[in-house]
């Protein structure tokens, strides 16, 4: 892995990461999965990151390398105990065992807020590439705290509504309609089968979202291949019933240009 991939992160309070950066990541993934011009996937070991973002990057780099003993040092003790109890560590271990080709690219920040000089909170997603087209992506809300001169993670929460949309489009990309049907209504599933029958769906990139108690909205970009790379916007609405999220509306423009 001698190719250096520099990924810039724009730290503005509650501002979305620029669309061009997200598309560049998608283009990189597209050429890997379709054209595969590189034998080895570039890492960002030499990328310039500043604390506290560096702490989050180090977390996923340790996961990629299987350096499990180093991960605990990136959390405050109480949060590390909770992470273990909730099964995070086991899930990361299983993901790496299932696909040894997984390579961490970068943690893409969607939102960032500086609460004071010793506390920040951010929302983002880890970006991975894989020879098997498998992604352990999770949208997370992470709080960090400056402790004894080092930034450590004080809280980590998942945002399942966003991850459900990503998982749905991942299943659609492999035409696994039976599994995809668990996330949507029958009408939405039938419509999706019609819309995506003539295109190859490569990736979904979440850009913005809003989550309330029983309703959620996720917007992003679909990277598709119609003989050439194309990016289209998509808006997804979800409702929560009996503790379970379900997609009830998908609005996108897949008509030829």
N, C-alpha and C positions, 0 to 999 in steps of 0.2 A: 504494500500500500504506500507507494512513494509519491502519489499525486496528492497535492494539498488542495482541499476544498475549503475556500473561505466563505463563510456564511455570515453576513452582517445582520445584526439585530438592532432594531430601532426601539429605544426605550422611551416611549412617550406615555404618559398616564392615560390608561384606558383608550389607547388608539390601536387600531388593527394593524398588523404587519402589512407592509406594502404588497400589493397584488403581484408585482413583478417578481418579488422574491419567491412567493409561493408558486408561481408559474415556472420559474427556473428550476425549482425542486422537482416539479412534475415532469418537466422536459427531461431532466436528468434520469428520473425513474423510467420514463417512456423509452428512451434510447437504451437503457439497460435491459428492459424486459423484451423489447422488440428487436432492436438492432444489435444489442450487446457488444458495443465497440471496445469494452474494457474487460480484460481477463480478471483483474482485481478491482474491487470496489474501493474508491477513495475514502479515507477516514478524515476526521477533522482533528487529529491529534495535535496539529500545529496551528489550528485556527486560533485567532486572537479573540479571546473571551475575557470579560472582566467579571470580578465578583459583583453580585452574588450569582449571576447567570452561570459562572464557571462551576459552582457547586452542583447545579442541576445537570450540567453537561458531564461532570465527573461521575455523577450517579449512574447515568446511562452508559458511560464508557466502562465503568466497573461491571455493570450487568453484561455488556457485550463480551468482556474479557473473562467473565466468570470469577471476578475477584470479590467474592461475597463478603470476605472478612473486612474489606475496606468500606463497604456500604454503611455499616453502623456508625462510622465516624462522621457521616454526613448528616445525621439526624440528632436532635436532642433525644435523650434517653427515653422519655415517656412516649414520644412519637414513634421511635424505633420499635418499642414494645407493641404499640398499636398496629404498626405495619406488619409485624410478624403475626399477630393475632388475626388480622384480617386476610392473611394469605397472600400478601403482595410478593414476598420473597419467593414463596413456592411457585407462584404464577410465573415470575420472571425466570426461575430455574427451568420450569417445564417448557417455556417458550424457546429458550436457548437449546434445550435438549432435542426438541422437535425439529429445529432448523439451525444447524451449526453455521450456515452461510449468512446469518443475520449480521448486518453491519450498521452501527449507529452513525447517522450523518450529522444531525443537529437537533437541538430542542428549539422549536419555533414558538416564539412568544406571540400570543394573540392579544393579551392585555397585561399591563404592568402598572402598579400603583406603589409609590413610595410613601409609606405611612409616616415614617420619621427616619432619622439617620441610622437606626438600628433594626428597622423592620420594613420589609416590603412584601407585597403579595403579587402573584402573577398567575395567568392562565395560559397554558400552551400545550403543545403536542410534541412528542418525540418522533423524529423522522428516521425511518429505517429503510434499507434496501435489502433484498434477499433474492437468491437464485431460485427459490421455490415460491416466490410471490406471496410470502406469508408475512404479516405485519402484526406485532404485538402492540399496536398503537393504542394509546389511552389519552383522552383529553383530561387534563388535571388542573386543579387549582392548588397552588403551592404557596405556602407562606415561609419566609426565611427570616432568620434572626442573627444579628451579629453578636457572637459569643466568644469572648477571649481572643478577639482579633480575627476570627474566622466566621464565615457565613455558614450556618447550618439550617437544615429544614426543620421547621417547628410544626408544620401541619401539611398533610397531603390528602386531597379529596378527589374522587373521580366525578366526572360529569357524564353520567350514563346516556342521557338523551343524545348527546353529540356522537358518542361512540356507537350507538345503535344505528344512526344514519350511516356512519362510515362502514359498519359491518354489513348493512343492507347492500350498499353499493359494491362492496367487496364480493359478496355472494352473486350479485347480478353480473359482475365482470367475468365470472366463471360459469354463468348460466345455471347456477344451482338454485333453481326456482323453488324447489321444495323447502329448502332451508330459509330462503329469502321470504317465503310466505308467512313465516312466523312473526315477522316484523311489521307487516302491512295488512290492510283490509283486502278482501278478495278483489274488489274493484280496482284498487291501486295495483295489485299484483298483475292482473290481466292487462291493464294499461301499460305497465312497465315492460311486460313481455313484448308488446307491440312496438313500443318506442325504441327499445334497445336491440331489437332483432336484426337491424341492418347496420349496427355500429359495434365496434369493440370498445367497451368501457375499460379504461386503463386505471383511473384513479379518481378519488373524490378528495377535495381539499376544503375543509371547513374554514370559513372566514369570519362568521359572526353568528351569534346565537343569543337567545333569551329563554330562560327557564323559570317557570312559576311552579306552583304546587302541582297542578294537573294539566298544564299546557306548556308546550315548548315550540320554539321556532329555530331552525338551523338553516343558514344560507352558506353557499360555497360555490366552488367551481368543479365541474366534471371535465376530466381530461379524456377525450375519446379519440379513436383512430378510425377514420373513414378513408384510408389510403393516404391520409396526411393527418398531422396533429391538429386537433381543434379543441378549444376550451369554451365551454358554455356555462352560463349561470344556472343555479338551481336553488329553489326555496322549498324547504320541507317543514311541514307542520306535524306535530305529534300531540297525542293526548295520553293521559295516564289514568288507567282504570285498575282498581284492585292492586295498586302498587306496581303495575307493569306499563311501560311505555309502548305505544303503537303508532306507526306512521299512518296518518289519515289523509294526507294530501302532499303531492309532489308537483311543483310547477317549474318547468324548464323549457328551453327553446332548443329543440334538436332538428329543426327544419334546415335544409341545405342553404348555404349562403351563395 
